[in-house]
Amino acid sequence: MGSKSADISAVLDTVSHSSFNGDEVERLRVRAAARRLLARVESPYERAWGFCFEQPVIFAAIQTCIELGLWKAWTAAGGGEQTIDSLAKLTTAEVAPNLLRRLFRLHIAFNVVEETGVDTYKPTPFSLAIGDESTKVRASLEAANNQYILAGLNLPKYLAKIGYQEPTAADGNNHSESDPDGLNFFGRLQKSPKYYGDFTGHMEAWTMWKTPWTKIYAPSKLLDGADLAGAPLVVDVGGNTGIDITHVLKAQPGLPKGALVLQDLPEIIERAKDLVDGSVITATAHDFFQPQPVKGSRAYFMHAVLHDWADDKATELLRNTRDAMVKGYSKLFVYDIVLPPTGASISQATMDVNMMSLLSASERTKSQWEALLGGAGFRIVKFWPDPQEYEMLIEAEIA
């Protein structure tokens, strides 16, 4: 009869991403339970060791292989089994085999790749995804390397400097103090095309991971009483490259040309025009701190936009949108995190402190959303829950 630890390990080793047959809600519940299990099983020192000693070097090892072009080349080569010497030949620079061997020991220990023999490896779904640009995993990792990590490391010093008050400054904030040129988060993106591309890719990956808003609220409801002769059905404000507005088209095919509008800054819209269905979706450049040019739409939609801004700037943005709406006809939909009173998930709490670190912004509770939207002249109709329990779709109208 096997030991208790062997029996437990055997059960755990049978569970994988494919175990849930596409049921994301169940998979995320088990993922959260697995994290709780690790926290209980580890000693306090082991937890500290992981934070202080393991995470910095595994991130560095992954990033080094990104910069060597290794993940991309391995994926492009079909992702088969490779020796250390054949992997060295896939890199864009001449790399010492023993250096690569040392990095791969770490990759194996963290299950980034699998070891099949001495100096012989095969990829995992994760390592293949890093090399596949369509997944945006590489962009997400580099976005962290570009900005998130440096800002996070600077946060304790910045909070001490401002007397441990909640950060609210859009400029002269934690990010600008961690940036070599003193730029705020969006200023850095505008100055650095690579950073901008990585961040946009990260946002695309994040949006694809989440529940489409059209599975929470059926767009067909918006067609009841809608007049599409002179105004759109949905305007996606700050909609990045169009994933959310494309969900509407998928859920409601057959809409007339111009029924859907995607808005973002010019550099994003140039990229989005190649990604969205231009026969129905109109992609236009718009700064949401300027008056909303599209008047009288049935719905205005914002996904993870307001969490980027403290209340004063978020209110300005909301009022610009409200002024374009028709009372009693137009709706506002805000798809964002609504922090629960207890038990916020790792994803929710992480996003909240990252917003503080990068943008002097925050995630909001229900009462904070009510205060923000009420102060901008809106009335919340309903909070629609996300089955993944990450965000909520907030339906509102002019008060």
FIVO-493768 format. One record per residue (C-alpha): x, y, z; residue number from 1. Coordinates in steps of 0.5 Angstrom, whole numbers. Last residue first. Example, Ala and Ser with C-alpha at 12.3 -4.5 7.8 and 13.67 -1.06 7.14 Angstrom:
2
     X     Y     Z resi
    27    -2    14    2
    25    -9    16    1
//
This chain:
399
     X     Y     Z resi
   -61   119   -28  399
   -58   117   -35  398
   -58   110   -36  397
   -54   104   -33  396
   -52    97   -34  395
   -46    94   -30  394
   -43    88   -33  393
   -39    85   -27  392
   -32    82   -27  391
   -28    76   -24  390
   -33    71   -22  389
   -32    67   -28  388
   -40    67   -29  387
   -40    74   -29  386
   -45    78   -25  385
   -50    83   -28  384
   -50    89   -24  383
   -57    92   -25  382
   -60    99   -27  381
   -55   104   -24  380
   -57   111   -25  379
   -52   116   -28  378
   -51   123   -28  377
   -43   123   -27  376
   -44   123   -19  375
   -49   117   -19  374
   -44   113   -24  373
   -38   114   -19  372
   -42   114   -12  371
   -46   107   -15  370
   -39   104   -17  369
   -36   106   -10  368
   -42   103    -7  367
   -41    96   -11  366
   -33    96   -10  365
   -28    99   -14  364
   -22    97   -18  363
   -16   103   -17  362
   -12   108   -20  361
    -6   112   -19  360
    -4   109   -26  359
     2   104   -25  358
     2   102   -18  357
    -5   103   -16  356
    -8   100   -22  355
    -3    94   -20  354
    -6    94   -13  353
   -13    93   -16  352
   -11    88   -21  351
    -8    83   -16  350
   -14    84   -11  349
   -18    82   -17  348
   -14    76   -20  347
   -12    73   -13  346
   -20    73   -11  345
   -23    78    -7  344
   -26    74    -1  343
   -30    79     3  342
   -34    86     1  341
   -33    84    -7  340
   -29    88   -11  339
   -33    90   -18  338
   -28    89   -23  337
   -30    92   -30  336
   -35    92   -36  335
   -39    98   -36  334
   -45    98   -40  333
   -49   105   -41  332
   -56   105   -44  331
   -59   110   -49  330
   -67   111   -50  329
   -70   114   -44  328
   -65   120   -44  327
   -61   120   -51  326
   -54   119   -50  325
   -48   124   -53  324
   -48   128   -46  323
   -47   122   -42  322
   -41   120   -46  321
   -37   126   -44  320
   -40   126   -37  319
   -37   119   -36  318
   -30   121   -38  317
   -30   127   -34  316
   -32   123   -28  315
   -27   118   -29  314
   -22   123   -29  313
   -24   126   -22  312
   -25   119   -20  311
   -18   116   -21  310
   -17   113   -28  309
   -15   106   -31  308
   -21   102   -27  307
   -25   106   -32  306
   -23   103   -38  305
   -24    96   -37  304
   -29    95   -42  303
   -33   101   -44  302
   -40   100   -48  301
   -44   106   -50  300
   -51   103   -52  299
   -57   105   -57  298
   -53   111   -60  297
   -55   118   -60  296
   -49   122   -61  295
   -43   119   -64  294
   -38   125   -63  293
   -37   124   -55  292
   -34   130   -53  291
   -26   130   -51  290
   -23   126   -45  289
   -25   120   -49  288
   -20   121   -54  287
   -23   118   -61  286
   -20   115   -67  285
   -25   111   -71  284
   -27   104   -73  283
   -33   103   -76  282
   -36    96   -75  281
   -41    93   -80  280
   -37    92   -87  279
   -31    93   -83  278
   -30    87   -80  277
   -25    88   -75  276
   -18    86   -75  275
   -14    90   -80  274
   -18    96   -78  273
   -15    95   -71  272
    -8    96   -72  271
   -10   103   -75  270
   -15   104   -69  269
    -9   103   -64  268
    -5   108   -67  267
   -11   113   -67  266
   -13   112   -60  265
   -19   108   -59  264
   -27   108   -61  263
   -30   102   -65  262
   -37   103   -67  261
   -43    98   -69  260
   -49    99   -73  259
   -45   102   -78  258
   -46    97   -84  257
   -53    94   -82  256
   -53    88   -77  255
   -54    81   -80  254
   -50    77   -75  253
   -52    79   -67  252
   -48    74   -63  251
   -42    74   -67  250
   -43    82   -69  249
   -43    83   -61  248
   -37    79   -60  247
   -33    83   -65  246
   -35    89   -61  245
   -31    86   -55  244
   -25    84   -59  243
   -24    90   -63  242
   -17    92   -62  241
   -17    97   -56  240
   -25    98   -54  239
   -23   105   -51  238
   -31   107   -52  237
   -35   101   -56  236
   -41   104   -59  235
   -47   100   -60  234
   -53   100   -64  233
   -51   106   -68  232
   -55   112   -70  231
   -59   115   -76  230
   -63   109   -79  229
   -61   104   -73  228
   -67   106   -69  227
   -67   101   -63  226
   -74    99   -60  225
   -72    92   -58  224
   -65    91   -62  223
   -62    92   -55  222
   -65    86   -52  221
   -62    82   -58  220
   -55    84   -55  219
   -56    79   -50  218
   -53    81   -43  217
   -48    76   -40  216
   -46    72   -46  215
   -45    78   -50  214
   -40    81   -45  213
   -35    75   -47  212
   -32    72   -41  211
   -25    73   -40  210
   -19    70   -42  209
   -20    73   -49  208
   -20    80   -46  207
   -13    79   -42  206
   -10    76   -48  205
   -12    83   -52  204
   -10    87   -46  203
    -3    84   -46  202
    -2    85   -54  201
    -4    92   -53  200
     2    92   -47  199
     7    89   -52  198
     5    93   -58  197
     6   100   -53  196
    12    98   -50  195
    15    96   -57  194
    13   103   -60  193
    16   107   -54  192
    14   114   -53  191
     7   113   -53  190
     7   107   -48  189
    12   111   -43  188
     7   117   -43  187
     1   112   -42  186
     5   110   -36  185
     7   116   -33  184
    14   119   -35  183
    20   120   -31  182
    25   119   -36  181
    28   113   -33  180
    21   110   -31  179
    20   108   -23  178
    18   115   -21  177
    14   116   -27  176
    10   109   -25  175
     9   111   -18  174
     6   118   -19  173
     8   125   -22  172
     3   125   -27  171
    -4   121   -26  170
    -4   123   -18  169
    -9   119   -14  168
    -5   115   -10  167
    -8   113    -3  166
    -4   116     3  165
     2   112     6  164
     5   119     7  163
     6   120     0  162
    14   118     0  161
    12   112     4  160
     8   110    -1  159
    13   111    -7  158
    18   107    -3  157
    14   101    -2  156
    11   102   -10  155
    18   102   -13  154
    19    94   -14  153
    12    94   -17  152
    13   100   -22  151
    20    96   -24  150
    16    90   -25  149
    10    93   -29  148
    14    97   -34  147
    18    93   -39  146
    19    86   -36  145
    11    86   -35  144
    10    88   -42  143
    15    83   -44  142
    11    77   -41  141
     4    79   -44  140
     7    80   -51  139
    10    73   -50  138
     3    70   -48  137
     0    74   -54  136
    -3    68   -56  135
    -3    69   -64  134
     5    70   -63  133
     6    63   -62  132
    13    62   -58  131
    10    64   -51  130
     4    59   -53  129
     9    53   -54  128
    13    54   -48  127
     6    54   -44  126
     3    48   -48  125
     9    45   -46  124
    16    44   -50  123
    20    37   -50  122
    27    37   -47  121
    34    33   -48  120
    40    34   -44  119
    40    28   -41  118
    33    25   -42  117
    25    27   -43  116
    26    33   -39  115
    19    38   -40  114
    19    45   -41  113
    16    51   -37  112
    15    46   -31  111
    18    50   -26  110
    24    45   -25  109
    24    44   -32  108
    25    51   -34  107
    30    52   -28  106
    34    46   -31  105
    33    50   -38  104
    37    56   -35  103
    43    52   -33  102
    43    48   -40  101
    43    55   -44  100
    49    57   -40   99
    52    50   -41   98
    51    51   -49   97
    54    57   -49   96
    50    62   -53   95
    51    65   -60   94
    45    69   -62   93
    39    69   -65   92
    38    62   -62   91
    35    56   -65   90
    42    53   -66   89
    43    53   -58   88
    36    49   -58   87
    40    43   -62   86
    45    43   -57   85
    41    42   -51   84
    37    37   -55   83
    30    38   -58   82
    24    34   -58   81
    18    37   -62   80
    15    44   -62   79
    14    44   -70   78
    20    48   -72   77
    16    55   -71   76
    15    53   -64   75
    22    52   -62   74
    24    58   -66   73
    19    63   -62   72
    21    60   -56   71
    28    61   -57   70
    28    68   -60   69
    34    69   -56   68
    30    75   -53   67
    25    71   -51   66
    30    66   -48   65
    33    71   -43   64
    25    73   -41   63
    24    66   -39   62
    30    65   -35   61
    29    72   -32   60
    22    70   -30   59
    25    64   -27   58
    30    68   -23   57
    26    73   -20   56
    20    68   -18   55
    25    63   -14   54
    29    68    -9   53
    24    73    -6   52
    17    70    -7   51
    19    63    -7   50
    23    63    -1   49
    18    67     3   48
    13    62     2   47
    18    56     4   46
    20    60    10   45
    12    60    12   44
    12    53    11   43
     8    50     5   42
     2    46     5   41
    -3    51     7   40
    -1    56     1   39
     0    50    -4   38
    -7    48    -2   37
   -10    55    -3   36
    -7    56   -10   35
   -10    49   -12   34
   -17    51    -9   33
   -16    57   -14   32
   -15    53   -20   31
   -20    48   -18   30
   -25    54   -18   29
   -22    57   -24   28
   -23    50   -28   27
   -30    50   -26   26
   -32    56   -28   25
   -28    55   -35   24
   -32    49   -37   23
   -28    47   -43   22
   -28    40   -42   21
   -25    41   -35   20
   -20    35   -35   19
   -17    39   -41   18
   -13    44   -36   17
   -10    38   -32   16
   -12    34   -26   15
    -9    27   -26   14
    -3    29   -22   13
    -7    31   -16   12
    -9    24   -15   11
    -2    21   -16   10
     0    26   -11    9
    -5    25    -6    8
    -3    17    -6    7
     4    18    -6    6
     3    23     0    5
    -1    18     4    4
     4    12     3    3
     3     7    -2    2
     0     0     0    1
//
